Amino acid sequence: MVHLTPVRVHFRDLDPYAHVNHSVYVTWFEIGRTEALRDNGILLAGPHASGCQFVVSELDIRYRKPALADEIVHIESSIIELRGASSRWQQRVLRGDELLADGTVRIGLVGPDGKVARMPDDMKAQLAPLMK
């Protein structure tokens, strides 16, 4: 399933050329993933019941067209790979049907000791609906 999150472009998001600064897309990707997780019962306000937390281990973004002030864009988020201790997400920023940026993000899982941890079965079940 693909999860869609609407986001409005704010003045603070713009660079001197009046389009969204490249760093804002990283934040939008995080907003998209956070909302997708929340809608599937995983809250990031604290550690999971297992004591595990998500961490970004890899990020790749391709910028295609600029987003502009006051536009509404949609962040499309889905999981394309689910492993024992990580997931790989595909994310896109869209203005209507127009692709503005796309990328992949690898999210690892760490335990209370900060070391890589295996994903609990209940967490895998919560993530499964987001698989593309």
N, C-alpha and C positions, 0 to 999 in steps of 0.2 A: 504494500500500500504506500502511496505517496502522500505525505502530510504537507499541507499548505499553510503558511503563516503570513498574513498581511503585515506590511511595515510601511509607514509613511516616511518619506525623506524629509529630514529637518534641516534647517539652515546650518546647524552645527556640524552636519555631515559633509558639508561641501568644502572643496579645496579652492585655491585662488582662481581656478578656471571655471568655477560654478557647476562642477559635477561632483558626484560623490567620491570622496577620497578612498583610495584602495583599501585602507585599513578598516573602513567601516564594513566592508563585505565580510571580514572575519567575524565581526560582532554580529552581523545579520545571520551568518551561518550558525553561530552559537545560539542565537535566539530561536532559529528554526529547529535546531536539535532539541533545545530545552523544552519548547512547546510540544514537539512530537513525543518526547519522553513523558512529559506531564500528562498529555492526553492518553498515554498508555500506562499510567499508574506509577511512574518512576519520578520521584521528586529529587531535585538536586540541592535542596536547601541544606542537606546534611548527608552523612553517609547512609548507604543502604543498610537494611537490618543486618546484613552480613558484616558490616564495618567497611565494605569496599567503596571506593570512589572512582569516578571516571576522570581520566586525564587525556588531553590531546597529545598524541605522539607524532603525528604527521599531518601536514596540511598542504594542499596544492590547489591553487585557484587560477583560472584563466579568465581574464577580463575581456569582454567582447564589445560592449557598447556602454556609454555612460548613463547612469541614472541621474535625474535632475531634481531640483528643489520642488517640494510639495507633491511629488508623484507618490502613488501607492504602488509598491512592488510586492511581489509574493515570493517567499522563500520556500522552495520545494525541497523536502528532505525525505530520504529513504535509505534503508540499509541494503548494501549490495554484498556484504560478506559478514558472516557471524562466526567467530572462532571461539576457542576456549577462554581466552583472556582479552579479546578485543573485538571491535566491530569496525567495519569500514562503511562510511556514509557517502552517498552521492548527493550533492546539493546544487541547486540552481537558483538564480535570481531572475525573475521574469517580470516584464512589464506587459501585461496581457499575455499574448503568445510569443512576444519578442524576448529572446534570450539575451540577458545582459552580462551574466557571469555564471560560471559553473566550476565545480571542483569536487575533490574528495577529501575526506577527513578520516584519519584512523583514530579511534578512541580506545585507549587501553584501560584496564581495570587494575587498581592497586589496592592492597589490603591496608589495615591499620598501621602496619610496619613500613609502608611505602614501597613494598616489593610487589612485583607482578602477581596477580591473583586470578584464579580461575573464576569464571562467571557462574554464579549460582543458577540452578535450574529454573527457579521462579523468575529470575531476571531475564533469562533466555526466553522464557514463555511470554514475558511482557514485551520483549523486543520483537518477537516473531511477526506480529502484524505489520511491522514497518519494513519487512523484507520486500524488496522489489522483485 
